[in-house]
Amino acid sequence: MHTVLAHSVVDVVSEFMSVLNPSDEPLRIALTGPEGKVIELPSGSLEERIDILLREAGPAGAERQPQVPEIALDAAPGDVWWTHNPADWRAPQAHAGLLAARLAGSRPVRHSVGHAGHSQFVVDRVRPLDGRLLTAKLDALNALSPELPPGTAKEQRIITATVPACEQFFTLSPGQAEHLHYLLYATHTDVRVPADPWGLDTSAYERARLTATCRWVREVLGGTEFTVAEPGACEGALTALLCEAGFTVKATEPHREFRRRLAERISGAAETTADTVEELAQRRHLPADAYLLAEILYYLDDFSVLDDLPTDLLLVTAPPELLESTVLPWFTGPGKGTWRLTGQRTLVGPRMDFLVDGIAYQRKRGSVGLAYRRG
């Protein structure tokens, strides 16, 4: 049997019309959103199946919850599951895709590309809809739209980007699904942290960026007999390079799991703490010859905390777009009285690169280093 695990009826019609047809065998629909129900579609015509879905659309109420775990227990080994992209821009749909991957066990899970324009995906099933299927899809959505209740969450609304005329799918292992989901939803509490999520140890682009960053730090400082503070050290890929080069490194990482991996990797070669940039500025307990802010300015809400860091040298790395939109305007505006730019270096240029090897790729934007001295 084939099972579609989706957030809503809108999603089933929008992304899985090719799975609804052919309709010569039963099909199970599991909805994980407010509709919260399991719909058994018997073999029959496509029109009959769509009619059943349209009748079932709408909130189920508090007493009706998705029976996804039960489906997982009942599914036979040969069953095939279809679901959302775990890296979909819409969080509820992405979570449904992750849930399917976690529950499916050894059964194959085919993920719709969905609404995820941030990356390209290596699809293994491409299903262009002929005129009949596309017309059925559009007619069903037009019939469904007025029935959506007032206040419907934006994740359930019909948008052009999620109604493809060619439905595309790719197959993931559970580990790959976790990895993809983490890259977009790292701050969510139920997300598991994969090993080396950013590919800092495996990507040629990332290795080149880190190597160039370490070399640049050495050139700006004029040697390696200096102390470098590295907030947001993650798992320690750059920390290890700095230590190997001969720097005295003070690495901080507030994320518990990353900090554990950092300490394990560095194994006493560098001082490690759990401080955030804000805590480092407030407590001023980790003075250093330079503070290396490597690709972490995304996470700062207020750049003014940089003024209180216990150093006279900031080494900032970031993609060119972030520099132009955020970093340079602050340093030439509010930060102008405290910091002066003394050097700039392109560390690595833009490059196409896989986020999850063999599954998803995108254009990484490159990295530029800026040196700011106090005064």
C-alpha positions as CSV (number, residue, x, y, z in Angstrom):
1,M,0.0,0.0,0.0
2,H,1.0,3.6,-0.6
3,T,0.6,6.1,2.2
4,V,0.7,9.9,1.9
5,L,1.6,11.6,5.1
6,A,0.9,15.4,4.7
7,H,0.0,18.4,6.7
8,S,-3.4,19.0,5.2
9,V,-5.8,18.1,2.4
10,V,-4.6,21.3,0.6
11,D,-1.1,19.7,0.6
12,V,-2.2,16.3,-0.6
13,V,-3.9,17.9,-3.6
14,S,-1.2,20.4,-4.3
15,E,1.9,18.1,-4.1
16,F,0.7,14.5,-4.4
17,M,-1.8,14.5,-7.3
18,S,0.3,12.0,-9.2
19,V,0.1,9.6,-6.2
20,L,-3.6,9.8,-6.1
21,N,-3.6,8.6,-9.7
22,P,-3.5,5.8,-10.8
23,S,-6.3,4.7,-8.4
24,D,-6.4,1.0,-8.9
25,E,-5.3,0.1,-5.4
26,P,-6.2,1.5,-1.9
27,L,-4.3,4.6,-0.7
28,R,-4.0,5.9,2.8
29,I,-3.8,9.6,3.7
30,A,-2.5,10.6,7.1
31,L,-3.0,14.3,8.0
32,T,-0.7,15.8,10.7
33,G,-2.2,19.3,10.8
34,P,-5.4,20.6,12.3
35,E,-7.5,18.2,10.3
36,G,-5.8,15.5,12.2
37,K,-7.2,12.4,10.7
38,V,-6.5,9.3,8.6
39,I,-8.4,8.9,5.4
40,E,-8.6,5.6,3.6
41,L,-9.1,6.0,-0.1
42,P,-10.5,2.8,-1.8
43,S,-9.6,1.9,-5.3
44,G,-11.7,3.9,-7.7
45,S,-11.6,6.8,-10.1
46,L,-9.5,9.9,-9.4
47,E,-12.6,12.0,-9.3
48,E,-14.1,9.8,-6.5
49,R,-10.9,10.1,-4.5
50,I,-10.8,13.9,-4.8
51,D,-14.5,14.1,-3.7
52,I,-13.7,12.1,-0.6
53,L,-10.7,14.4,0.2
54,L,-12.8,17.5,-0.3
55,R,-15.5,16.2,2.1
56,E,-12.9,15.4,4.7
57,A,-11.2,18.8,4.5
58,G,-11.4,21.0,7.6
59,P,-10.4,21.0,11.2
60,A,-11.1,17.8,13.1
61,G,-11.4,19.3,16.5
62,A,-9.6,18.6,19.7
63,E,-10.8,15.1,20.0
64,R,-9.4,14.0,16.7
65,Q,-5.6,13.7,16.5
66,P,-3.4,12.3,13.7
67,Q,-3.0,8.5,14.1
68,V,0.5,8.5,12.6
69,P,2.1,6.2,15.1
70,E,-0.6,3.6,14.6
71,I,0.0,3.8,10.9
72,A,3.7,3.1,11.4
73,L,2.9,0.1,13.5
74,D,0.3,-1.3,10.9
75,A,2.4,-0.6,7.8
76,A,3.8,-3.7,6.0
77,P,7.5,-3.8,5.1
78,G,6.7,-3.3,1.4
79,D,4.6,-0.2,1.9
80,V,5.8,3.1,0.3
81,W,5.4,6.4,2.1
82,W,5.1,9.8,0.4
83,T,5.5,13.0,2.4
84,H,6.8,16.6,2.5
85,N,10.4,17.9,2.2
86,P,11.9,18.0,5.7
87,A,13.6,21.3,4.6
88,D,10.3,22.8,3.4
89,W,10.1,26.6,4.2
90,R,6.8,25.9,5.9
91,A,7.6,24.5,9.3
92,P,4.5,22.2,9.8
93,Q,5.0,20.6,6.4
94,A,8.8,20.1,7.1
95,H,7.9,18.5,10.5
96,A,5.5,16.1,8.8
97,G,8.3,15.1,6.4
98,L,10.7,14.5,9.3
99,L,8.0,12.6,11.2
100,A,7.5,10.2,8.3
101,A,11.2,9.6,8.1
102,R,11.4,8.8,11.8
103,L,8.4,6.4,11.7
104,A,8.9,4.7,8.4
105,G,11.7,2.4,9.6
106,S,13.1,0.5,6.6
107,R,10.2,1.4,4.3
108,P,11.1,3.8,1.5
109,V,10.1,7.4,2.0
110,R,9.7,9.7,-1.0
111,H,9.8,13.4,-0.3
112,S,8.2,16.1,-2.4
113,V,10.4,19.0,-3.3
114,G,7.7,21.3,-2.0
115,H,8.3,24.9,-1.1
116,A,12.1,25.0,-0.7
117,G,13.6,27.4,-3.1
118,H,16.7,27.8,-0.9
119,S,18.3,24.7,-2.5
120,Q,18.2,22.3,-5.4
121,F,17.4,18.7,-4.7
122,V,18.6,15.6,-6.5
123,V,15.2,14.1,-7.5
124,D,14.8,10.5,-8.5
125,R,11.1,10.7,-9.5
126,V,9.8,13.3,-11.9
127,R,6.0,13.2,-12.7
128,P,4.7,15.8,-15.1
129,L,1.0,16.1,-14.9
130,D,-1.0,15.7,-18.2
131,G,-3.8,18.1,-18.9
132,R,-6.4,15.9,-17.2
133,L,-4.4,15.6,-13.9
134,L,-3.4,19.3,-13.8
135,T,-7.0,20.3,-14.5
136,A,-8.2,18.0,-11.7
137,K,-5.6,19.5,-9.3
138,L,-6.6,23.1,-10.1
139,D,-10.3,22.4,-9.9
140,A,-9.9,20.6,-6.6
141,L,-8.0,23.5,-5.1
142,N,-10.5,26.0,-6.4
143,A,-13.3,23.9,-4.9
144,L,-11.4,23.6,-1.6
145,S,-10.3,27.2,-1.1
146,P,-13.6,28.7,-0.2
147,E,-14.1,26.0,2.4
148,L,-11.0,26.9,4.4
149,P,-12.2,28.5,7.6
150,P,-11.5,32.1,8.6
151,G,-8.2,32.5,10.3
152,T,-6.6,29.5,8.5
153,A,-2.9,29.3,9.2
154,K,-0.7,30.5,6.4
155,E,0.8,27.0,6.2
156,Q,-2.5,25.7,4.9
157,R,-3.2,28.4,2.4
158,I,-2.9,27.8,-1.3
159,I,0.1,29.5,-2.9
160,T,1.3,29.2,-6.5
161,A,4.8,28.0,-5.6
162,T,3.4,24.8,-4.0
163,V,1.1,23.8,-6.9
164,P,3.5,22.4,-9.5
165,A,2.5,21.1,-12.9
166,C,5.4,18.6,-12.6
167,E,5.6,16.8,-9.2
168,Q,9.2,15.9,-8.2
169,F,10.3,13.6,-5.4
170,F,13.5,12.4,-3.8
171,T,14.3,9.5,-1.5
172,L,16.0,10.0,1.9
173,S,17.3,7.8,4.6
174,P,16.2,8.8,8.1
175,G,19.6,10.3,8.8
176,Q,19.5,12.4,5.7
177,A,16.1,13.7,6.6
178,E,17.3,14.7,10.1
179,H,20.2,16.5,8.5
180,L,18.2,18.4,6.0
181,H,15.6,19.4,8.7
182,Y,18.3,20.6,11.1
183,L,19.8,22.9,8.5
184,L,16.6,24.9,8.4
185,Y,15.2,24.4,11.9
186,A,18.2,24.1,14.1
187,T,16.6,26.3,16.8
188,H,13.6,24.1,17.2
189,T,13.6,22.1,20.4
190,D,12.8,18.7,18.9
191,V,15.5,18.7,16.3
192,R,18.3,16.2,16.6
193,V,21.9,17.5,15.9
194,P,23.6,15.5,13.1
195,A,27.3,15.1,13.1
196,D,29.1,17.9,11.3
197,P,25.8,19.5,10.1
198,W,27.5,22.3,8.1
199,G,30.0,20.0,6.4
200,L,33.0,21.9,7.9
201,D,35.1,18.7,7.9
202,T,33.8,17.3,4.6
203,S,33.0,20.1,2.2
204,A,35.9,21.3,0.0
205,Y,34.4,24.8,0.1
206,E,34.2,24.9,3.9
207,R,37.7,23.5,4.3
208,A,39.0,26.1,1.9
209,R,37.2,28.8,3.8
210,L,38.5,27.7,7.2
211,T,42.0,27.3,5.9
212,A,42.0,30.8,4.4
213,T,40.5,32.2,7.6
214,C,43.3,30.7,9.7
215,R,46.0,32.0,7.3
216,W,44.4,35.5,7.3
217,V,44.3,35.6,11.1
218,R,48.0,34.8,11.2
219,E,48.8,37.5,8.6
220,V,46.8,40.2,10.4
221,L,48.4,39.4,13.8
222,G,51.8,39.0,12.3
223,G,52.5,35.6,13.8
224,T,50.9,32.9,16.0
225,E,52.2,33.8,19.4
226,F,48.9,35.5,20.2
227,T,45.7,34.7,22.1
228,V,42.6,34.4,19.9
229,A,39.1,34.2,21.3
230,E,36.6,32.3,19.0
231,P,33.0,32.8,20.0
232,G,30.6,30.3,18.4
233,A,33.2,27.7,17.8
234,C,30.6,25.0,17.0
235,E,32.3,21.5,16.8
236,G,35.8,23.0,16.6
237,A,36.8,22.7,13.0
238,L,38.3,26.2,12.9
239,T,39.5,25.9,16.5
240,A,41.6,22.9,15.6
241,L,43.3,24.7,12.7
242,L,44.1,27.7,15.0
243,C,45.6,25.4,17.6
244,E,47.6,23.5,15.1
245,A,48.9,26.8,13.8
246,G,50.2,27.7,17.2
247,F,47.7,30.2,18.6
248,T,46.5,30.2,22.1
249,V,42.7,29.8,21.6
250,K,39.8,30.5,23.9
251,A,36.8,28.9,22.2
252,T,33.2,29.5,23.4
253,E,30.1,27.6,22.3
254,P,26.7,28.0,24.1
255,H,25.1,25.0,22.4
256,R,25.5,22.0,24.8
257,E,26.0,19.3,22.2
258,F,28.3,21.3,20.0
259,R,30.3,22.3,23.1
260,R,30.6,18.6,24.1
261,R,31.9,17.8,20.6
262,L,34.2,20.8,20.7
263,A,35.8,19.7,24.0
264,E,36.2,16.2,22.8
265,R,37.9,17.3,19.6
266,I,40.2,19.9,21.1
267,S,41.0,17.7,24.2
268,G,42.6,20.3,26.3
269,A,44.4,22.1,23.5
270,A,42.2,25.2,23.9
271,E,40.2,26.7,26.7
272,T,36.4,26.2,26.2
273,T,33.4,27.9,27.8
274,A,29.7,28.2,27.2
275,D,29.6,32.0,26.9
276,T,27.6,33.8,24.3
277,V,29.0,37.0,22.7
278,E,26.7,39.0,25.0
279,E,28.1,37.3,28.1
280,L,31.6,37.8,26.9
281,A,31.0,41.5,26.5
282,Q,29.2,41.8,29.8
283,R,31.6,39.8,32.0
284,R,34.8,40.7,30.1
285,H,36.5,37.7,31.6
286,L,38.2,36.3,28.5
287,P,40.6,39.0,27.2
288,A,42.4,38.3,24.0
289,D,44.7,39.9,21.4
290,A,41.9,39.4,18.9
291,Y,38.3,38.2,18.8
292,L,37.6,36.1,15.7
293,L,33.9,36.5,14.8
294,A,33.8,33.9,12.1
295,E,30.4,33.7,10.4
296,I,28.5,34.4,13.6
297,L,27.1,37.9,13.2
298,Y,23.8,36.4,11.9
299,Y,23.1,35.6,15.6
300,L,23.7,39.0,17.1
301,D,20.6,41.2,17.7
302,D,22.6,44.2,18.7
303,F,26.1,44.8,17.3
304,S,26.8,47.4,20.1
305,V,27.8,44.5,22.3
306,L,31.0,44.3,20.3
307,D,32.2,47.6,21.9
308,D,32.5,45.8,25.3
309,L,34.4,42.8,24.2
310,P,37.8,42.7,26.0
311,T,40.0,43.2,23.0
312,D,41.3,45.9,20.7
313,L,41.1,43.9,17.5
314,L,38.0,42.3,15.9
315,L,38.4,39.9,13.0
316,V,35.1,39.5,11.3
317,T,34.2,37.1,8.5
318,A,30.9,37.0,6.7
319,P,29.4,36.6,3.2
320,P,29.6,39.7,1.0
321,E,25.8,40.2,1.1
322,L,25.7,40.3,4.9
323,L,28.6,42.7,5.0
324,E,26.9,45.1,2.6
325,S,23.5,44.9,4.2
326,T,24.3,44.8,7.9
327,V,28.0,44.7,9.0
328,L,29.5,47.7,7.1
329,P,26.5,50.0,7.8
330,W,26.9,49.4,11.6
331,F,30.7,49.9,11.6
332,T,30.4,53.1,9.5
333,G,27.5,54.3,11.6
334,P,27.0,53.5,15.3
335,G,30.4,51.7,15.6
336,K,32.4,54.4,13.8
337,G,33.5,56.1,17.0
338,T,34.9,52.9,18.5
339,W,36.3,50.8,15.5
340,R,38.3,51.7,12.4
341,L,38.7,49.3,9.4
342,T,42.4,48.4,8.9
343,G,42.2,45.6,6.5
344,Q,39.9,43.6,4.2
345,R,40.4,40.3,2.4
346,T,38.3,38.0,0.2
347,L,38.9,34.6,1.9
348,V,36.9,32.4,-0.6
349,G,34.6,33.2,-3.5
350,P,31.1,31.9,-4.1
351,R,30.8,28.2,-5.0
352,M,28.1,25.6,-5.7
353,D,28.3,23.1,-2.9
354,F,26.3,20.2,-1.4
355,L,24.5,20.7,1.9
356,V,23.8,17.0,2.2
357,D,26.0,15.0,0.0
358,G,24.2,13.7,-3.1
359,I,20.9,15.1,-1.9
360,A,20.7,18.9,-1.8
361,Y,23.0,21.7,-3.0
362,Q,23.1,25.5,-3.2
363,R,25.3,28.4,-4.1
364,K,27.4,29.3,-1.0
365,R,28.1,33.0,-1.0
366,G,31.8,33.2,-0.2
367,S,33.4,34.9,2.8
368,V,35.2,38.2,3.3
369,G,37.4,39.1,6.3
370,L,37.4,42.5,7.9
371,A,39.9,43.7,10.5
372,Y,38.8,46.4,12.9
373,R,41.0,48.0,15.5
374,R,39.7,50.0,18.5
375,G,40.3,53.7,18.5
